[in-house]
C-alpha cells in the first residue's frame, strides 16, 4: 500500500476542499491502484492539533510512513500559511511535488499591484522549488515569478477546471434550493483592496440583485464559501444564503442554478466545468492571472478597473459569448492543461513507485 501525504490549505474556505477533491481524482488515475492520501494542514493556526506544515514532526512521519509528498494546491506562496522548517525540509527523503500553487499580488490604494505583506519569502520559495521533484504553478503570473527566481516550474492550471470528470455524489435538493441565480460572495472587509472599494461591494451587489429581478431571475440566493461570510450575507434582509462545509453539497448548489455571479475563483472554475453560466468578478492578481491563463481574461470583470454593474449586465445579455469561449478553449488551452496535469502525475507516480525498489 502506498501512503501519499498532501500538505494543503484547509482554513475556512470550502474552495480548498474543491481543489483537494479534484487533486484526489488525478492522483488515483495516475497510480491506478489504491493509495492512502493523508491530508495535513499547511498551518496549525486553524487547527486544534499542532501537526501541520513542513515541520520536524511532519517530515519525520512522512519519511517513516510515506512514499511521496504533495504540497498544494492553493495560494500557499502568497498568504503566509505554509509553515516551513528549513532543516526539516532538507531532511525530506521522498519525492516532493508542488502542485497548483499561486503567488498573486494585490492592489494598493493607488491601484498599483504590490506584494501582500504576508507573502512567502523568496528564500523559502527557492528552497521549496529546489527540493521539489516537480513544480506546477497554477497560473502564468506565478510561473513568471518562479522563473525570475531561477527555479524550474511549469504552468499547470487548476484541477477544479476538470471537476466534472469526478463521479458526483449529488445531494437531493428541494425546489426552493434550486436557484435562478447564485451570488458567490466574499465578505468585503476580507478582500485585500482599498477601503473605498470594500464599501462599494455591497452597493454593487444590491444593484446586481435589482437587475436580476428585472430580468425575472426570481429565486436568488447568496453562496458563502467561508463562515466569516455569514454576517455579510445576513445583512441583506431580502436574500437568503447557503452555507455548507460539505464539498458535495457545495457542488450540488452550483449544479442547480441557472446563473452564478461570483467573487470566488473556485465557484467560477467548477461552473465552467459543469457548463453552468457564470460571471467572475475579480479583485487581485491570483484570480486575474488564473482567468488569463485559461483564456477567459476577456470574460473576467476587474472590479477595481471596470464598472461592475455595466459589465455584469453586458455579460448577462451575452451568455452566448461565454459558450463560444468555452467551446474554443475546451479543445485547446484546457485540453493542454489537462494533459499537463495527467503527464506530471504519471511522472510523480513513477518516482514514488521507484522509491526503495
C-alpha positions in Angstrom: 0.0 0.0 0.0 1.3 3.5 -0.9 0.9 6.4 1.5 0.9 9.8 -0.1 1.0 12.8 2.1 -0.7 16.1 1.0 0.0 19.3 2.8 -2.6 21.7 1.8 -4.6 24.8 2.9 -7.6 24.0 4.9 -8.7 27.1 6.9 -12.3 28.2 6.4 -12.7 28.3 2.6 -14.6 25.4 1.0 -12.8 26.2 -2.2 -9.8 24.4 -0.7 -11.8 21.2 -0.4 -12.9 21.5 -4.1 -9.3 21.7 -5.1 -8.5 18.7 -2.9 -11.3 16.7 -4.4 -10.0 17.3 -7.9 -6.4 16.6 -6.8 -7.5 13.2 -5.5 -9.0 12.4 -8.9 -5.8 12.9 -10.7 -3.7 11.1 -8.1 -5.9 8.0 -8.2 -5.9 7.9 -12.0 -2.1 8.2 -12.1 -1.4 5.4 -9.5 -4.0 3.1 -10.9 -4.2 1.3 -7.5 -5.4 2.0 -4.1 -3.4 4.8 -2.3 -3.8 6.2 1.1 -3.9 10.0 0.8 -3.1 11.5 4.1 -4.0 15.2 4.3 -2.3 17.6 6.7 -3.0 21.3 7.1 -0.4 23.7 5.8 -0.6 25.7 9.0 -1.7 24.9 12.5 -3.4 28.2 13.2 -6.9 26.9 12.2 -6.5 23.5 13.9 -6.6 22.3 17.5 -3.8 19.9 16.6 -0.3 21.0 16.1 0.7 18.6 13.3 0.9 20.8 10.2 3.2 22.2 7.6 6.8 21.2 6.9 7.9 20.8 10.5 10.2 18.3 12.1 7.2 16.3 13.3 5.5 16.0 9.9 8.7 15.4 7.9 9.7 12.6 10.4 6.3 11.0 9.9 6.4 11.3 6.1 9.9 9.8 6.0 8.7 6.9 8.2 5.4 6.0 6.5 5.1 8.0 3.3 6.2 7.3 -0.3 5.6 10.8 -1.6 4.6 14.3 -0.6 2.4 16.8 -2.5 2.1 20.4 -1.4 -1.0 22.2 -2.7 -3.0 23.2 -4.5 -3.8 26.7 -3.3 -2.4 30.1 -2.6 0.4 29.0 -0.3 3.1 31.1 -1.8 1.2 34.3 -1.1 -0.6 34.1 2.2 2.0 33.1 4.7 0.0 29.9 5.6 2.6 27.2 4.9 4.8 26.6 7.9 8.4 25.7 6.8 11.3 24.5 8.9 14.3 24.6 6.6 16.2 21.9 8.5 13.2 19.5 8.4 12.6 20.2 4.7 16.3 19.4 3.9 15.8 16.0 5.6 12.8 15.0 3.4 13.6 11.7 1.8 10.6 11.1 -0.5 9.7 12.7 -3.9 8.1 16.1 -3.5 5.5 17.6 -5.9 4.5 21.2 -5.7 1.0 21.3 -7.3 -1.1 24.2 -8.5 0.4 26.8 -6.2 -0.1 30.5 -6.7 1.6 33.7 -5.8 -0.6 36.8 -6.5 -0.2 40.4 -5.8 -2.9 42.8 -4.6 -3.9 46.4 -5.4 -2.7 49.2 -3.1 -4.6 52.5 -2.6 -3.1 53.9 -5.7 -4.3 50.8 -7.6 -0.8 49.6 -8.2 -0.1 45.9 -7.9 2.1 45.2 -4.8 3.1 42.1 -2.8 1.0 41.1 0.1 2.5 41.8 3.5 2.3 38.0 4.3 3.8 36.7 1.1 6.3 33.8 1.3 9.9 35.0 1.2 11.9 34.4 -2.0 14.3 32.3 0.0 11.6 29.9 1.1 10.1 29.7 -2.4 13.5 28.9 -3.9 14.1 26.3 -1.1 10.8 24.5 -1.9 11.4 24.5 -5.6 15.0 23.3 -5.4 13.8 20.4 -3.2 10.9 19.5 -5.4 10.9 16.8 -8.0 8.1 18.5 -9.9 6.8 22.1 -9.6 3.5 23.1 -11.2 2.5 26.7 -10.8 -1.2 27.4 -11.0 -1.2 30.5 -13.3 1.1 32.5 -15.6 1.8 35.3 -13.1 3.1 32.7 -10.6 5.1 30.9 -13.3 6.8 34.2 -14.4 7.7 34.9 -10.8 9.1 31.5 -10.0 11.1 31.7 -13.3 12.5 35.0 -12.1 13.9 33.2 -9.1 15.8 30.8 -11.4 13.6 27.8 -10.5 12.3 25.2 -12.9 8.5 25.1 -12.9 5.6 24.8 -15.4 2.2 26.3 -15.7 -0.2 23.6 -14.6 -3.6 25.3 -14.2 -6.1 24.3 -11.6 -7.6 20.8 -11.3 -11.1 22.2 -10.5 -11.5 23.1 -14.2 -12.0 19.3 -14.7 -14.2 18.6 -11.7 -16.9 17.3 -14.0 -14.8 14.2 -14.6 -15.2 13.1 -11.0 -18.2 10.8 -10.2 -20.6 13.2 -8.5 -22.2 12.4 -5.2 -25.1 14.8 -5.6 -27.3 15.8 -2.6 -31.1 15.8 -3.1 -32.3 19.4 -3.1 -35.7 20.9 -2.6 -37.1 23.0 -5.4 -36.5 26.1 -3.2 -32.8 25.2 -3.2 -32.6 25.1 -7.0 -31.8 28.7 -7.7 -32.3 31.0 -10.7 -29.2 32.9 -9.6 -26.4 32.4 -7.0 -24.1 35.2 -6.0 -21.0 33.6 -4.5 -19.8 36.3 -2.1 -16.8 37.2 -0.1 -17.1 39.5 2.9 -15.8 42.8 1.5 -13.7 43.5 4.6 -11.7 40.3 3.9 -10.8 41.5 0.4 -7.3 42.9 0.3 -8.4 46.0 -1.6 -8.6 49.8 -0.8 -11.3 50.7 1.7 -13.4 52.7 -0.9 -13.8 49.5 -2.9 -14.7 47.4 0.1 -17.6 49.7 0.8 -18.6 49.7 -2.8 -19.1 45.9 -2.9 -22.4 46.0 -1.0 -23.9 48.7 -3.3 -22.8 46.7 -6.4 -24.5 43.6 -5.1 -27.7 45.4 -4.3 -27.8 46.7 -7.9 -26.9 43.3 -9.4 -29.8 41.8 -7.4 -32.2 44.5 -8.7 -31.1 43.9 -12.3 -31.5 40.1 -11.9 -35.1 40.6 -10.6 -35.9 42.9 -13.5 -34.8 40.0 -15.8 -37.1 37.6 -14.0 -34.5 35.8 -12.0 -36.8 35.0 -9.1 -35.0 32.7 -6.7 -31.8 34.5 -5.9 -29.5 33.4 -3.0 -26.0 34.0 -1.8 -23.4 31.2 -1.5 -21.0 31.6 1.3 -17.6 29.9 1.0 -16.5 30.7 4.5 -18.4 31.0 7.7 -17.0 34.5 8.0 -19.2 35.4 5.0 -22.4 34.7 7.0 -22.7 38.1 8.8 -22.2 39.9 5.4 -24.8 37.7 3.8 -27.3 38.1 6.7 -27.1 41.9 6.4 -29.2 41.6 3.1 -32.6 41.2 4.6 -34.4 40.1 1.4 -31.9 37.5 0.2 -31.3 34.2 1.8 -28.0 32.4 1.8 -26.4 28.9 1.6 -23.5 27.7 3.7 -22.1 24.2 3.8 -18.8 22.6 4.9 -19.6 19.5 2.7 -17.9 19.8 -0.7 -20.6 17.6 -2.4 -23.4 19.8 -1.1 -21.5 22.8 -2.3 -21.0 21.4 -5.8 -24.7 20.4 -5.8 -25.7 24.1 -5.2 -23.5 25.1 -8.2 -25.0 22.5 -10.4 -28.5 23.5 -9.6 -28.5 27.2 -10.5 -29.2 29.0 -13.8 -26.5 31.6 -13.3 -23.6 32.1 -10.9 -22.2 35.6 -10.3 -19.1 35.1 -8.3 -16.4 36.9 -6.4 -14.8 33.4 -5.8 -12.5 31.7 -8.2 -13.4 28.2 -7.0 -17.1 28.6 -7.8 -16.3 30.0 -11.2 -14.0 27.2 -12.4 -16.3 24.4 -11.4 -19.2 26.2 -13.2 -17.1 26.3 -16.3 -16.6 22.5 -15.9 -20.3 21.9 -15.3 -21.4 24.2 -18.1 -23.3 26.4 -15.7 -23.4 30.0 -16.9 -21.0 32.1 -14.7 -19.7 35.6 -14.4 -16.5 36.2 -12.5 -15.7 39.4 -10.6 -12.1 39.7 -9.6 -10.0 42.0 -7.4 -6.5 40.5 -7.2 -3.8 39.0 -9.3 -4.4 35.4 -8.4 -7.9 35.5 -10.0 -7.0 37.9 -12.8 -4.0 35.7 -13.8 -5.9 32.4 -13.5 -8.5 33.6 -15.9 -5.8 35.0 -18.3 -4.1 31.6 -18.0 -7.2 29.6 -19.2 -8.1 32.1 -21.9 -11.0 33.7 -20.1 -9.5 37.1 -19.4 -11.9 39.0 -21.7 -14.9 37.5 -19.8 -13.4 38.5 -16.4 -14.5 41.7 -14.6 -11.8 43.6 -12.7 -13.8 45.4 -10.1 -11.1 47.9 -9.4 -10.7 48.9 -13.0 -14.2 48.4 -14.6 -17.8 49.4 -13.9 -19.0 46.3 -12.2 -22.7 46.9 -12.9 -22.3 47.7 -16.5 -20.0 44.7 -17.1 -22.3 42.3 -15.3 -25.3 43.5 -17.3 -23.3 43.2 -20.5 -22.4 39.6 -19.7 -25.9 38.6 -18.7 -27.0 39.8 -22.1 -24.3 37.9 -23.9 -24.1 34.5 -22.3 -23.8 33.0 -25.8 -20.3 34.6 -25.9 -19.4 32.6 -22.8 -20.5 29.4 -24.6 -18.3 30.2 -27.6 -15.3 30.9 -25.4 -15.7 27.6 -23.6 -16.1 25.6 -26.7 -13.0 27.2 -28.1 -10.8 26.6 -25.1 -12.0 23.2 -24.1 -10.3 21.8 -27.2 -7.1 23.9 -26.9 -5.8 25.6 -23.7 -7.9 23.5 -21.3 -7.0 20.3 -23.0 -3.3 21.2 -22.8 -3.6 21.8 -19.1 -5.4 18.6 -18.5 -2.7 16.7 -20.4 0.0 18.6 -18.4 -1.6 17.6 -15.1 -2.0 13.9 -16.1 1.5 13.7 -17.5 3.1 15.2 -14.4 1.1 13.0 -12.0 2.2 10.0 -14.1 5.9 11.1 -13.7 5.3 11.6 -10.0 3.7 8.1 -9.7 6.8 6.6 -11.4 9.1 8.4 -9.0 7.1 7.2 -6.0 6.9 3.6 -7.2 10.6 3.5 -7.8 11.4 4.7 -4.3 13.3 2.0 -2.4 12.9 -0.5 -5.2 
